[in-house]
Amino acid sequence: MGRLKRLIETFRNNQTIPFNARLRHYIDIPIDDVNIKFHKKAIEDPRGVGRVSRELLKQLRLQSSGCGLKPKKSISQNVFFYSAIQWCPEKLPHPCCILIHDVIPLLFPDIFDEIARDFEIRLKSIARQADKVLTISQSSAHDIARLLDIPIDAISVIYNGVTTLPVAEKNSITLPNGKFIVYLGSFDRHKNIEVVFKAMLDSSINDINLVMIGGNKRARSLVTDMQIQERVHFLGRLKDRETGFVVSKALALVFPSIYEGFGLPPLEAAMLGTPSICSSRPAMTEVMDGVALFASPDKPEEWADRIKMLRDDALFRNKLGLLAKERAENFSWKTSSESLVAELSLLRDCQQ
């Protein structure tokens, strides 16, 4: 959690800068008669919110270039957009729109501690200033309404898009012999990878290996204590094309989180034809219903059973992978950005 605490300090330090001086933190994106002032600090965030911010910015710029217009401040109405609440100034300009990805720290304050306090003390007040709140799933919308005291009808849902991971043709990555499942993510407690480790102890799947991608090497000691270190392979952070290669070769992606605002990895795996086993919790049940296998986040025997099912039935596995790919293709960043522009245009009209 050290990296997140450093990010909180960075957010707080940014609040001391006068608003006029902070205007350099915005990127002007003119689309029709709206000038979107895109707050750019979030695009530097190393977490998922940074990735979403960069994808939205890319698509908005493409829309802007397609309009053939240049910024005309005397004509265009400025609308301020923040792609992550953590990077917002404490006093918001108007009209403004905030994208709140999730309120996971408030759902699990015992896990996130200081981050949860930051939500209560600082971010809740910021959220209530927004003229419009957006989020990335229906489950997140209901949690935001409940925990931030925002009317549910003031929150709109814009689903994330999915980017197809490139697949390296040649690389130096050594994969385990035989079939393996893959985990893509951190070792944070809410990611719940321990349930998969426990499932690996089931004798019915003792031929299956687990490949770990991401900043999760802190799990090594737990793996050693459980005596499964010979079957769990830590690859660390990989380039996208290397990640794509590993995921494309996997029996399945495991996604055992106890909660996600959206959950991109199962959809990224789906774009490569790889099915997923997900926790039967929001928002995975919302996004992947009918195209993934689900298991209780606290029942390793169910995870072992789902892994065995995919191992033993190649026809079912391939069918599930195709269904998941069809679902994933419905989520595009182009559609996300078009929905965002529509919301911002409505916001502009309400302010006139």
C-alpha positions as CSV (number, residue, x, y, z in Angstrom):
1,M,0.0,0.0,0.0
2,G,3.0,2.3,0.1
3,R,2.6,3.4,-3.5
4,L,-1.0,4.4,-2.9
5,K,0.0,6.5,0.2
6,R,2.5,8.4,-1.9
7,L,-0.2,9.1,-4.5
8,I,-2.4,10.5,-1.8
9,E,0.3,12.9,-0.7
10,T,0.8,13.9,-4.3
11,F,-3.0,14.6,-4.7
12,R,-2.9,16.7,-1.5
13,N,0.1,18.7,-2.6
14,N,-1.6,19.6,-5.8
15,Q,-4.5,21.3,-3.9
16,T,-2.2,24.1,-2.7
17,I,-1.7,25.5,-6.2
18,P,-4.0,28.4,-7.2
19,F,-6.6,27.5,-9.7
20,N,-5.3,29.9,-12.4
21,A,-1.9,28.3,-12.2
22,R,-3.4,24.9,-12.4
23,L,-5.0,25.7,-15.8
24,R,-1.8,24.2,-17.3
25,H,-3.1,20.8,-16.0
26,Y,-5.9,20.8,-18.6
27,I,-5.9,19.8,-22.2
28,D,-8.3,21.6,-24.5
29,I,-10.3,19.2,-26.8
30,P,-12.9,21.1,-28.9
31,I,-15.7,18.9,-30.2
32,D,-18.5,20.8,-32.0
33,D,-19.4,23.7,-29.8
34,V,-18.0,22.2,-26.6
35,N,-14.5,22.7,-25.4
36,I,-13.6,19.8,-23.1
37,K,-11.0,20.8,-20.6
38,F,-9.5,17.4,-19.8
39,H,-7.7,17.3,-16.6
40,K,-4.4,15.6,-17.5
41,K,-2.9,14.6,-14.1
42,A,-4.7,11.3,-14.1
43,I,-3.1,10.1,-17.3
44,E,0.2,9.9,-15.4
45,D,-1.4,7.5,-12.8
46,P,0.3,4.1,-13.0
47,R,-2.8,2.3,-12.0
48,G,-5.9,1.3,-14.0
49,V,-7.4,4.8,-13.8
50,G,-4.4,6.0,-15.7
51,R,-4.9,3.5,-18.4
52,V,-8.6,4.4,-18.7
53,S,-7.7,8.1,-18.8
54,R,-5.2,7.6,-21.6
55,E,-7.7,5.6,-23.7
56,L,-10.4,8.2,-23.3
57,L,-8.0,11.1,-24.1
58,K,-6.9,9.3,-27.3
59,Q,-10.4,8.7,-28.5
60,L,-11.6,12.3,-27.7
61,R,-8.6,13.6,-29.7
62,L,-9.7,11.5,-32.6
63,Q,-13.2,12.8,-32.4
64,S,-11.9,16.4,-32.2
65,S,-9.7,16.0,-35.2
66,G,-12.7,14.5,-37.1
67,C,-14.6,17.7,-36.4
68,G,-12.1,19.8,-38.3
69,L,-12.4,22.6,-35.7
70,K,-9.9,24.5,-33.7
71,P,-10.6,25.8,-30.2
72,K,-12.7,29.0,-30.2
73,K,-13.0,30.2,-26.7
74,S,-15.4,32.9,-27.6
75,I,-17.8,30.3,-29.1
76,S,-17.2,27.0,-27.3
77,Q,-18.5,26.4,-23.9
78,N,-15.9,25.1,-21.5
79,V,-16.8,21.9,-19.7
80,F,-14.3,20.5,-17.2
81,F,-13.7,16.8,-17.1
82,Y,-11.9,14.8,-14.5
83,S,-11.2,11.1,-15.4
84,A,-10.4,10.2,-11.8
85,I,-11.7,11.8,-8.6
86,Q,-8.4,11.3,-6.8
87,W,-6.8,14.0,-9.0
88,C,-9.5,16.7,-8.6
89,P,-8.8,20.0,-7.0
90,E,-10.7,20.6,-3.8
91,K,-12.8,23.4,-5.3
92,L,-14.2,22.5,-8.7
93,P,-14.8,24.8,-11.6
94,H,-18.2,24.7,-13.3
95,P,-19.7,23.1,-15.3
96,C,-17.7,20.0,-14.5
97,C,-18.0,16.2,-14.7
98,I,-16.1,13.6,-12.6
99,L,-15.6,9.9,-13.5
100,I,-15.5,7.9,-10.3
101,H,-14.3,4.4,-11.1
102,D,-15.3,2.8,-7.8
103,V,-15.4,3.4,-4.0
104,I,-13.6,0.2,-3.1
105,P,-11.7,1.9,-0.1
106,L,-15.1,2.8,1.5
107,L,-16.4,-0.8,1.0
108,F,-13.3,-2.3,2.7
109,P,-12.0,0.4,5.1
110,D,-10.2,-2.3,7.2
111,I,-8.0,-3.0,4.1
112,F,-7.5,0.5,2.8
113,D,-7.4,2.5,6.0
114,E,-5.8,5.8,5.1
115,I,-7.2,5.8,1.6
116,A,-10.7,5.2,3.0
117,R,-10.2,8.2,5.4
118,D,-9.1,10.3,2.4
119,F,-12.4,9.4,0.7
120,E,-14.4,10.4,3.8
121,I,-12.5,13.6,4.5
122,R,-11.7,15.0,1.1
123,L,-13.1,13.1,-1.9
124,K,-16.7,12.8,-0.7
125,S,-16.9,16.6,-0.5
126,I,-15.4,16.9,-4.0
127,A,-17.8,14.4,-5.5
128,R,-20.8,16.4,-4.1
129,Q,-19.6,19.6,-6.0
130,A,-19.7,17.9,-9.4
131,D,-22.4,18.9,-11.8
132,K,-22.4,15.3,-13.2
133,V,-20.9,12.0,-11.9
134,L,-20.1,9.2,-14.2
135,T,-19.0,5.7,-13.3
136,I,-18.1,2.4,-15.1
137,S,-20.7,-0.1,-14.0
138,Q,-24.2,-0.3,-12.5
139,S,-22.8,-1.9,-9.3
140,S,-20.4,1.0,-8.8
141,A,-23.2,3.5,-9.4
142,H,-25.3,2.1,-6.6
143,D,-22.3,2.0,-4.2
144,I,-21.3,5.6,-5.1
145,A,-24.9,6.8,-4.5
146,R,-25.0,5.0,-1.1
147,L,-21.6,5.8,0.2
148,L,-21.1,9.3,-1.2
149,D,-24.7,10.4,-0.7
150,I,-25.2,11.3,-4.3
151,P,-28.7,10.7,-5.9
152,I,-28.6,7.7,-8.1
153,D,-30.4,9.6,-10.9
154,A,-27.4,12.0,-10.9
155,I,-25.0,9.2,-11.9
156,S,-24.6,7.9,-15.4
157,V,-22.8,4.7,-16.4
158,I,-20.3,4.6,-19.2
159,Y,-18.7,1.2,-19.5
160,N,-15.0,1.0,-20.2
161,G,-13.7,-0.1,-23.6
162,V,-11.4,-3.0,-24.1
163,T,-8.1,-2.9,-26.0
164,T,-6.8,-6.0,-27.6
165,L,-3.5,-6.9,-26.2
166,P,-0.8,-7.5,-28.9
167,V,0.7,-10.9,-28.9
168,A,4.5,-11.2,-29.3
169,E,5.6,-13.7,-31.9
170,K,9.0,-14.2,-30.3
171,N,10.0,-13.6,-26.7
172,S,12.3,-14.9,-24.0
173,I,9.5,-15.8,-21.6
174,T,9.8,-19.4,-20.3
175,L,6.3,-20.9,-19.7
176,P,5.7,-24.0,-17.5
177,N,5.4,-27.3,-19.2
178,G,1.8,-28.5,-19.6
179,K,-1.4,-26.5,-18.9
180,F,-1.5,-23.4,-16.8
181,I,-3.8,-20.7,-15.6
182,V,-2.8,-17.1,-15.5
183,Y,-3.4,-14.3,-12.9
184,L,-3.0,-10.6,-14.0
185,G,-2.9,-8.2,-11.1
186,S,-1.4,-7.1,-7.8
187,F,-1.2,-8.8,-4.4
188,D,-3.6,-6.4,-2.7
189,R,-6.0,-8.1,-0.3
190,H,-9.2,-7.3,-2.2
191,K,-7.7,-9.1,-5.2
192,N,-8.1,-12.3,-3.2
193,I,-5.5,-14.4,-5.0
194,E,-5.1,-16.6,-1.9
195,V,-8.3,-18.5,-2.8
196,V,-6.6,-19.6,-6.0
197,F,-3.4,-20.6,-4.1
198,K,-5.6,-22.8,-1.8
199,A,-7.3,-24.3,-4.9
200,M,-3.9,-25.3,-6.2
201,L,-3.7,-27.7,-3.2
202,D,-6.5,-29.8,-4.5
203,S,-5.1,-33.1,-5.8
204,S,-7.6,-33.1,-8.7
205,I,-5.6,-30.3,-10.4
206,N,-2.1,-31.1,-9.3
207,D,-1.0,-31.0,-13.0
208,I,-2.0,-27.4,-13.4
209,N,0.5,-24.5,-13.0
210,L,-0.3,-20.9,-12.1
211,V,1.5,-18.0,-13.9
212,M,1.5,-14.6,-12.1
213,I,1.8,-11.4,-14.1
214,G,2.1,-7.9,-12.4
215,G,3.4,-6.4,-9.2
216,N,2.6,-9.4,-7.0
217,K,6.0,-10.9,-6.0
218,R,5.1,-10.2,-2.3
219,A,3.0,-13.4,-2.6
220,R,6.2,-15.5,-2.9
221,S,6.4,-16.1,0.8
222,L,2.8,-17.3,1.1
223,V,3.3,-19.6,-1.9
224,T,6.4,-21.1,-0.2
225,D,4.6,-21.5,3.1
226,M,1.8,-23.4,1.2
227,Q,4.5,-25.6,-0.5
228,I,3.3,-24.8,-4.1
229,Q,6.3,-22.8,-5.2
230,E,7.2,-25.4,-7.9
231,R,3.8,-24.7,-9.6
232,V,3.5,-21.0,-9.2
233,H,5.6,-18.9,-11.6
234,F,6.2,-15.1,-11.0
235,L,6.9,-13.2,-14.2
236,G,6.6,-9.7,-12.7
237,R,5.5,-6.8,-14.9
238,L,5.5,-7.5,-18.6
239,K,5.2,-5.4,-21.7
240,D,1.7,-5.6,-23.3
241,R,2.8,-7.9,-26.1
242,E,4.5,-10.3,-23.6
243,T,1.3,-10.3,-21.5
244,G,-0.7,-11.0,-24.6
245,F,1.5,-13.9,-25.5
246,V,1.2,-15.5,-22.0
247,V,-2.6,-14.9,-21.7
248,S,-3.2,-16.4,-25.2
249,K,-1.4,-19.6,-24.2
250,A,-3.3,-20.0,-20.9
251,L,-6.0,-22.5,-20.1
252,A,-7.9,-19.7,-18.4
253,L,-7.5,-16.4,-16.6
254,V,-8.4,-16.4,-12.9
255,F,-9.9,-13.2,-11.5
256,P,-10.8,-13.8,-7.8
257,S,-11.3,-10.2,-6.7
258,I,-13.9,-9.7,-4.0
259,Y,-15.0,-6.5,-5.8
260,E,-14.1,-4.5,-8.9
261,G,-15.4,-1.3,-10.3
262,F,-15.4,-2.9,-13.8
263,G,-12.7,-5.6,-14.2
264,L,-10.7,-5.3,-17.5
265,P,-8.5,-8.5,-17.4
266,P,-11.3,-11.0,-18.1
267,L,-12.4,-9.0,-21.2
268,E,-8.8,-8.5,-22.3
269,A,-8.3,-12.3,-22.0
270,A,-11.6,-12.8,-23.9
271,M,-10.3,-10.7,-26.9
272,L,-7.6,-13.4,-27.2
273,G,-10.0,-16.3,-27.0
274,T,-9.0,-17.2,-23.4
275,P,-12.0,-17.8,-21.0
276,S,-12.0,-16.6,-17.4
277,I,-13.0,-17.9,-14.0
278,C,-14.2,-15.0,-11.9
279,S,-15.5,-14.4,-8.4
280,S,-19.3,-14.3,-8.2
281,R,-19.2,-10.7,-7.1
282,P,-19.7,-7.3,-8.6
283,A,-18.9,-6.1,-11.2
284,M,-17.7,-9.3,-12.7
285,T,-21.3,-10.8,-12.6
286,E,-22.6,-7.7,-14.3
287,V,-20.0,-7.6,-17.1
288,M,-19.2,-11.3,-17.7
289,D,-22.6,-13.0,-16.9
290,G,-23.1,-15.9,-19.2
291,V,-19.6,-15.8,-20.8
292,A,-17.4,-16.8,-17.9
293,L,-17.3,-19.4,-15.1
294,F,-17.9,-18.1,-11.6
295,A,-16.8,-19.3,-8.2
296,S,-17.4,-18.1,-4.6
297,P,-14.5,-15.8,-3.5
298,D,-14.1,-17.8,-0.3
299,K,-14.5,-21.4,-1.6
300,P,-11.2,-22.8,-3.1
301,E,-13.0,-26.1,-3.9
302,E,-15.2,-24.2,-6.3
303,W,-12.1,-22.7,-8.0
304,A,-10.5,-26.2,-8.3
305,D,-13.7,-27.5,-9.8
306,R,-13.9,-24.8,-12.4
307,I,-10.3,-25.2,-13.4
308,K,-10.8,-28.9,-13.7
309,M,-13.9,-28.3,-15.9
310,L,-11.9,-26.2,-18.4
311,R,-9.0,-28.6,-18.4
312,D,-11.1,-31.7,-19.1
313,D,-13.6,-30.3,-21.7
314,A,-11.8,-28.6,-24.5
315,L,-15.0,-28.2,-26.6
316,F,-16.7,-26.3,-23.7
317,R,-13.5,-24.3,-23.1
318,N,-13.4,-23.2,-26.7
319,K,-17.1,-22.3,-26.8
320,L,-16.8,-20.3,-23.6
321,G,-13.8,-18.4,-25.1
322,L,-15.8,-17.6,-28.2
323,L,-18.8,-16.4,-26.2
324,A,-16.5,-14.2,-24.1
325,K,-14.9,-12.7,-27.2
326,E,-18.2,-11.8,-28.6
327,R,-19.1,-10.0,-25.3
328,A,-15.8,-8.2,-25.2
329,E,-16.2,-6.9,-28.7
330,N,-19.2,-4.9,-27.5
331,F,-17.0,-2.8,-25.3
332,S,-15.0,-0.2,-27.3
333,W,-13.2,3.0,-26.3
334,K,-14.8,4.7,-29.3
335,T,-18.3,4.0,-27.9
336,S,-17.1,5.1,-24.4
337,S,-15.8,8.4,-25.6
338,E,-18.9,9.1,-27.7
339,S,-21.1,8.5,-24.7
340,L,-18.8,10.8,-22.7
341,V,-19.2,13.6,-25.2
342,A,-22.9,13.2,-25.2
343,E,-23.0,13.5,-21.4
344,L,-20.7,16.6,-21.5
345,S,-22.9,18.2,-24.2
346,L,-26.0,17.7,-22.0
347,L,-24.1,19.3,-19.1
348,R,-23.2,22.3,-21.3
349,D,-26.9,22.7,-22.4
350,C,-28.0,22.7,-18.7
351,Q,-25.6,25.5,-17.9
352,Q,-26.7,27.8,-20.7
